[in-house]
Amino acid sequence: MQGPIQRLVYTFGHRTCSPLPLIAAISSTKPSTMAYSARQSSSSVLATESSNKGMIILNRPKALNAINLEMVRKIYKHLKKCEKSKSLLIIKGTGDKAFCAGGDVRALVEAGPTDESKSFFREEYSTNALIGNYKIPYIAIIDGITMGGGVGLSVHGKYRVATDRTLFAMPETAIGLFPDVGGSYFLPRLQGKLGLYLGLTGYRLRGGDVFYSGIATHFCESSKVPDLETALLNCPDADDVSDLLQKFHSTPEKPFSLQPVLEQINKNFSADSVEGILENLQNDGSEWAKKTLETLSKVSPTSMKVTFRQLELGSQLSLAQCLIMEYRLAVRHLERSDFKEGVRALLIDKDQKPQWQPAQLADVTEEHVQWFFRKLPDTEELKLE
């Protein structure tokens, strides 16, 4: 049986199999034919339109709808267009397995700190910022796996609809990275210390848990999603979107799986350092605490300290400020970090034995942590509109 990190990283390494350029399929269709048109196209990003509604469909089901730079560019372009000409926008994934499993981190690591790899983060974060300030109703239907880049395409929007098939996680510390795509903004704003727990451990939320945690605004049974989409596409007034989503919303059958340990999460993760969190967990001694310690013992010590500082700072920053900070972190991780080794161990060689540098939390110096957060040269900083 796979361990938690092996299972979690399964969704991280999917790559583009085809070298063909990605071309968005822009078509003017009636609402009833939009989904059909999407299924028939081989394009990786489908940007379909009705008279006054927009829809973006991530169409790489074999890669769990993972995104790359070309896809990000198509998404951003269509978002800008629809914001000016449509009354609402829906974003979804093709297939029943994933909304979006994340970005092509393997390709980023293999490329190193090149202009193209930096462009991926820069343009992805610019897209996250656009979604966070979108002027028309933005509805993300997060049906299936939603991790990393998929979180960035959904969580900052006004409406996020989870289903019984949703699987959410920010598992970046397991590959020597940090919870990006605005993780420094939304994670600290979840209840109590839940966000810090999710960011450090990569814990997976399933189905109704995504709603109970506050990640999703609504929960809809997957069998009803097609009807929801049709209703949204036929919605006469954008002001009615909230009421319409509420009509399709249902209370998840299972209670919040983390409810029994929320108090322990808040208590143990309230420490003022990662070392303090580990000490609290050791003193706790419960089965939950032991499993949490086991998970944290496998992730990058540097990533833990960077993530702790990132969320601490992010709790006081705007989304734009968070993304500017995260871009600095992303560039540093491309330059010198555990990122390359984490991807090697979990996604390329798959030996599940990353050699973190440094290997011990105590050896991760304050100076090294601060280095990740340093400003970039003015010409290289992320500039948001």
C-alpha positions as CSV (number, residue, x, y, z in Angstrom):
1,M,0.0,0.0,0.0
2,Q,1.3,3.5,-0.9
3,G,2.4,5.8,1.9
4,P,0.7,9.2,2.2
5,I,3.4,11.1,0.4
6,Q,3.6,8.5,-2.5
7,R,-0.2,8.8,-2.9
8,L,-0.1,12.5,-2.7
9,V,2.7,13.0,-5.3
10,Y,1.0,10.7,-7.8
11,T,-0.8,13.7,-9.1
12,F,2.2,15.9,-9.3
13,G,4.3,14.5,-12.1
14,H,2.0,14.4,-15.1
15,R,3.6,15.9,-18.1
16,T,2.5,16.9,-21.6
17,C,2.9,13.9,-23.8
18,S,2.5,15.7,-27.1
19,P,5.0,18.2,-28.4
20,L,2.3,19.9,-30.4
21,P,1.5,23.6,-29.6
22,L,-1.5,24.2,-27.6
23,I,-4.3,26.2,-29.3
24,A,-7.4,27.3,-27.5
25,A,-10.5,26.3,-29.2
26,I,-12.6,29.5,-29.4
27,S,-16.1,28.9,-30.6
28,S,-19.4,30.6,-30.4
29,T,-21.9,27.9,-29.3
30,K,-25.2,27.6,-27.7
31,P,-25.2,26.6,-24.0
32,S,-26.6,23.2,-24.7
33,T,-23.7,22.4,-27.1
34,M,-20.8,23.8,-25.1
35,A,-19.9,20.7,-23.2
36,Y,-20.3,18.6,-26.4
37,S,-17.9,20.9,-28.3
38,A,-15.4,20.6,-25.5
39,R,-15.4,16.8,-25.6
40,Q,-14.8,16.7,-29.3
41,S,-11.7,18.9,-29.3
42,S,-8.1,17.8,-28.8
43,S,-7.0,21.2,-27.6
44,S,-5.6,21.4,-24.1
45,V,-7.5,24.5,-23.2
46,L,-11.0,25.0,-24.4
47,A,-12.4,28.5,-24.3
48,T,-16.0,28.2,-25.3
49,E,-18.6,31.0,-25.4
50,S,-22.3,31.5,-25.5
51,S,-23.9,34.8,-26.2
52,N,-23.1,36.2,-22.7
53,K,-21.4,33.4,-20.7
54,G,-17.8,32.2,-20.8
55,M,-16.4,28.8,-20.0
56,I,-12.8,27.6,-19.8
57,I,-12.3,23.8,-19.9
58,L,-8.9,22.3,-19.0
59,N,-8.8,19.4,-21.5
60,R,-5.9,17.1,-20.7
61,P,-7.7,14.3,-18.9
62,K,-4.8,11.8,-19.4
63,A,-2.5,14.2,-17.5
64,L,-5.2,15.0,-14.9
65,N,-5.6,18.4,-16.6
66,A,-2.2,19.6,-15.4
67,I,-1.2,23.0,-16.7
68,N,1.9,24.3,-18.4
69,L,3.0,27.7,-19.7
70,E,1.1,27.6,-22.9
71,M,-2.1,26.7,-21.1
72,V,-1.6,29.4,-18.5
73,R,-1.3,32.0,-21.4
74,K,-4.5,30.7,-23.0
75,I,-6.4,30.8,-19.8
76,Y,-5.2,34.3,-18.9
77,K,-6.1,35.6,-22.4
78,H,-9.6,34.2,-22.3
79,L,-10.2,35.5,-18.7
80,K,-9.3,39.0,-19.8
81,K,-11.6,38.8,-22.8
82,C,-14.6,37.4,-20.8
83,E,-14.3,39.9,-18.0
84,K,-15.1,42.7,-20.5
85,S,-17.7,40.9,-22.6
86,K,-19.5,38.2,-20.5
87,S,-21.8,38.1,-17.5
88,L,-20.2,35.2,-15.8
89,L,-17.4,32.6,-16.3
90,I,-17.2,28.9,-15.4
91,I,-13.9,27.0,-15.3
92,K,-13.9,23.2,-15.1
93,G,-11.8,20.2,-16.1
94,T,-12.5,17.4,-18.6
95,G,-13.2,13.9,-17.3
96,D,-14.3,12.7,-13.9
97,K,-10.9,12.3,-12.3
98,A,-9.5,15.9,-12.0
99,F,-10.2,19.5,-12.1
100,C,-6.5,20.2,-12.3
101,A,-3.7,18.2,-10.6
102,G,-1.2,21.1,-10.7
103,G,1.7,22.3,-12.8
104,D,4.4,20.5,-14.7
105,V,7.0,20.7,-11.9
106,R,9.2,18.0,-13.5
107,A,9.7,20.1,-16.6
108,L,10.4,23.2,-14.4
109,V,13.1,21.4,-12.5
110,E,14.7,19.9,-15.6
111,A,14.8,23.4,-17.2
112,G,16.2,25.1,-14.1
113,P,16.2,28.9,-13.5
114,T,15.6,29.7,-17.2
115,D,13.5,32.6,-18.5
116,E,10.8,30.1,-19.5
117,S,10.5,28.4,-16.1
118,K,10.4,31.9,-14.4
119,S,7.8,32.9,-16.9
120,F,5.6,30.0,-15.9
121,F,5.5,31.1,-12.3
122,R,5.2,34.8,-13.2
123,E,2.3,34.3,-15.6
124,E,0.6,31.7,-13.4
125,Y,0.7,34.1,-10.4
126,S,-0.6,36.9,-12.6
127,T,-3.5,34.7,-13.5
128,N,-4.1,33.9,-9.8
129,A,-4.2,37.7,-9.2
130,L,-6.6,38.3,-12.0
131,I,-9.0,35.6,-10.7
132,G,-8.8,37.1,-7.2
133,N,-10.0,40.5,-8.5
134,Y,-12.3,39.2,-11.3
135,K,-15.1,41.7,-12.1
136,I,-17.8,39.1,-13.1
137,P,-18.9,36.0,-11.2
138,Y,-16.2,33.3,-11.4
139,I,-17.4,29.8,-10.8
140,A,-14.8,27.0,-10.4
141,I,-16.3,23.5,-10.5
142,I,-13.6,21.6,-8.7
143,D,-14.8,18.1,-9.4
144,G,-11.9,15.6,-8.8
145,I,-8.3,16.2,-8.0
146,T,-7.5,19.8,-7.3
147,M,-3.9,20.4,-6.2
148,G,-1.2,23.1,-6.7
149,G,-1.9,25.0,-9.9
150,G,-5.4,23.8,-9.8
151,V,-5.9,25.4,-6.4
152,G,-4.6,28.7,-7.8
153,L,-7.2,28.5,-10.7
154,S,-10.1,28.0,-8.2
155,V,-9.6,29.2,-4.6
156,H,-9.3,32.9,-5.4
157,G,-12.5,33.0,-7.3
158,K,-15.8,34.1,-5.8
159,Y,-17.5,30.7,-6.1
160,R,-15.8,27.3,-5.7
161,V,-18.0,24.2,-6.0
162,A,-16.7,21.0,-4.6
163,T,-18.2,17.5,-5.2
164,D,-18.0,14.1,-3.7
165,R,-15.1,13.4,-6.0
166,T,-13.0,16.4,-5.0
167,L,-9.5,15.7,-3.7
168,F,-7.8,18.8,-2.5
169,A,-4.2,19.2,-1.3
170,M,-1.2,21.6,-1.2
171,P,1.5,19.0,-1.1
172,E,4.5,21.1,-2.1
173,T,6.7,20.6,1.0
174,A,7.0,16.9,0.0
175,I,8.9,17.9,-3.1
176,G,11.0,20.7,-1.6
177,L,8.8,23.5,-2.7
178,F,6.3,25.7,-0.8
179,P,2.5,26.2,-1.1
180,D,2.4,28.8,-3.8
181,V,-0.4,30.1,-6.2
182,G,-1.5,32.3,-3.4
183,G,-1.2,29.8,-0.6
184,S,0.3,32.5,1.6
185,Y,-3.0,34.4,1.3
186,F,-5.7,31.8,1.6
187,L,-4.2,29.2,3.9
188,P,-3.7,31.6,6.9
189,R,-7.3,32.8,6.5
190,L,-8.8,29.3,7.1
191,Q,-10.2,28.6,10.5
192,G,-7.7,28.5,13.4
193,K,-4.4,26.9,12.4
194,L,-5.9,24.6,9.8
195,G,-4.2,26.4,6.9
196,L,-0.7,26.0,8.5
197,Y,-1.5,22.3,9.1
198,L,-2.5,21.8,5.5
199,G,0.4,23.7,4.1
200,L,3.1,21.9,6.2
201,T,1.7,18.4,5.9
202,G,0.0,18.4,2.5
203,Y,-3.0,16.7,4.1
204,R,-5.6,15.7,1.6
205,L,-9.2,17.0,2.0
206,R,-11.8,14.8,0.3
207,G,-15.4,15.6,-0.8
208,G,-17.3,17.5,1.8
209,D,-14.1,18.3,3.8
210,V,-13.3,20.8,1.1
211,F,-16.5,22.6,1.9
212,Y,-16.2,22.3,5.6
213,S,-12.7,23.7,5.6
214,G,-13.7,26.8,3.8
215,I,-11.8,26.0,0.6
216,A,-15.1,25.5,-1.3
217,T,-18.1,27.8,-1.0
218,H,-20.6,25.1,-2.1
219,F,-21.0,21.4,-2.3
220,C,-22.8,19.7,-5.1
221,E,-23.2,15.9,-5.8
222,S,-21.1,15.1,-8.9
223,S,-24.2,13.5,-10.5
224,K,-25.9,17.0,-10.5
225,V,-22.9,18.9,-11.9
226,P,-24.2,18.7,-15.5
227,D,-27.5,20.2,-14.4
228,L,-25.7,22.9,-12.5
229,E,-23.7,23.8,-15.5
230,T,-26.8,24.0,-17.7
231,A,-28.6,26.2,-15.1
232,L,-25.6,28.5,-14.9
233,L,-25.4,28.8,-18.7
234,N,-29.1,29.6,-18.8
235,C,-29.0,32.0,-15.9
236,P,-30.6,35.2,-17.1
237,D,-29.0,37.5,-14.6
238,A,-25.5,37.3,-13.0
239,D,-27.0,38.6,-9.8
240,D,-28.9,35.2,-9.6
241,V,-25.8,33.1,-9.5
242,S,-25.5,33.0,-5.7
243,D,-29.2,31.8,-5.3
244,L,-28.7,29.3,-8.1
245,L,-25.6,27.8,-6.5
246,Q,-27.4,27.6,-3.2
247,K,-30.2,25.7,-4.9
248,F,-27.8,23.0,-6.0
249,H,-25.8,23.0,-2.8
250,S,-26.4,20.1,-0.4
251,T,-25.0,19.2,3.0
252,P,-22.2,16.5,2.6
253,E,-23.2,13.1,3.9
254,K,-20.1,12.7,6.0
255,P,-19.1,15.1,8.8
256,F,-15.8,17.0,8.6
257,S,-13.1,14.4,9.0
258,L,-10.7,16.8,10.8
259,Q,-13.4,18.0,13.3
260,P,-12.2,15.5,16.0
261,V,-8.7,16.9,15.8
262,L,-9.3,20.6,15.1
263,E,-8.6,21.5,18.7
264,Q,-5.3,19.6,18.6
265,I,-4.4,21.2,15.3
266,N,-5.0,24.7,16.8
267,K,-3.1,23.9,20.0
268,N,-0.1,22.1,18.4
269,F,0.3,24.4,15.4
270,S,0.0,27.6,17.4
271,A,3.7,27.4,18.3
272,D,5.9,30.3,17.1
273,S,8.3,28.1,15.2
274,V,8.4,24.8,13.3
275,E,10.6,23.4,16.1
276,G,7.9,24.4,18.6
277,I,5.2,22.6,16.5
278,L,7.3,19.4,16.5
279,E,7.8,19.7,20.2
280,N,4.1,20.1,20.8
281,L,3.3,17.1,18.7
282,Q,5.8,15.0,20.6
283,N,4.3,16.1,23.9
284,D,0.8,15.4,22.5
285,G,1.5,11.7,22.1
286,S,-1.8,10.8,20.4
287,E,-2.1,8.6,17.3
288,W,-2.9,11.6,15.3
289,A,0.1,13.5,16.6
290,K,2.4,10.5,15.8
291,K,1.1,10.2,12.2
292,T,1.5,14.0,11.8
293,L,5.1,13.8,13.0
294,E,5.8,10.9,10.7
295,T,4.5,12.9,7.7
296,L,6.6,16.0,8.7
297,S,9.7,13.8,9.1
298,K,9.6,13.0,5.4
299,V,9.2,16.5,3.9
300,S,11.9,19.1,3.3
301,P,13.1,20.8,6.5
302,T,13.9,23.9,4.5
303,S,10.4,23.9,2.9
304,M,8.8,23.6,6.4
305,K,10.7,26.7,7.6
306,V,10.0,28.7,4.5
307,T,6.3,27.7,4.5
308,F,6.0,28.7,8.2
309,R,7.5,32.1,7.5
310,Q,5.5,32.5,4.3
311,L,2.1,31.9,5.9
312,E,3.1,34.1,8.9
313,L,3.9,37.0,6.6
314,G,1.0,36.3,4.2
315,S,-1.6,36.6,7.0
316,Q,-0.9,40.3,7.0
317,L,-0.6,40.9,3.2
318,S,-3.0,41.4,0.3
319,L,-3.3,38.7,-2.4
320,A,-1.2,40.8,-4.7
321,Q,1.5,41.3,-2.1
322,C,1.5,37.5,-1.3
323,L,2.0,36.6,-5.0
324,I,4.9,39.1,-5.3
325,M,6.5,37.5,-2.3
326,E,5.8,34.0,-3.7
327,Y,7.4,34.9,-7.0
328,R,10.6,35.7,-5.1
329,L,10.4,32.4,-3.4
330,A,9.8,30.6,-6.7
331,V,12.8,32.1,-8.4
332,R,15.0,31.2,-5.4
333,H,13.7,27.6,-5.4
334,L,14.6,27.3,-9.1
335,E,18.1,28.6,-8.2
336,R,19.1,26.7,-5.1
337,S,16.7,24.6,-2.9
338,D,15.5,21.1,-2.3
339,F,13.0,21.4,-5.2
340,K,15.2,19.6,-7.7
341,E,16.0,16.8,-5.3
342,G,12.4,16.4,-4.2
343,V,11.1,16.1,-7.8
344,R,14.0,13.6,-8.5
345,A,13.2,11.4,-5.6
346,L,9.4,11.4,-5.9
347,L,8.7,11.9,-9.6
348,I,11.7,11.0,-11.7
349,D,13.7,8.2,-10.0
350,K,10.8,7.5,-7.7
351,D,13.0,6.0,-5.0
352,Q,11.1,8.0,-2.4
353,K,14.3,8.8,-0.6
354,P,15.1,12.5,-1.0
355,Q,18.4,13.7,0.3
356,W,17.4,17.0,1.8
357,Q,20.1,19.7,2.2
358,P,20.3,20.3,5.1
359,A,18.7,17.1,6.3
360,Q,18.0,18.3,9.8
361,L,15.6,21.1,10.8
362,A,18.2,22.5,13.3
363,D,20.6,23.0,10.4
364,V,18.3,25.3,8.4
365,T,19.6,28.7,9.4
366,E,17.6,31.9,9.8
367,E,20.0,33.5,7.2
368,H,19.1,30.8,4.7
369,V,15.4,31.2,5.2
370,Q,15.7,35.0,4.8
371,W,17.6,34.5,1.6
372,F,14.4,33.0,-0.1
373,F,12.4,36.1,0.8
374,R,14.9,38.8,-0.5
375,K,13.7,41.2,-3.1
376,L,14.7,40.5,-6.7
377,P,16.3,43.2,-8.9
378,D,13.6,45.7,-9.8
379,T,13.5,44.5,-13.4
380,E,12.8,40.9,-12.3
381,E,10.1,41.5,-9.6
382,L,6.6,40.3,-10.3
383,K,4.5,43.2,-11.6
384,L,0.8,42.9,-11.3
385,E,-1.7,45.1,-13.1
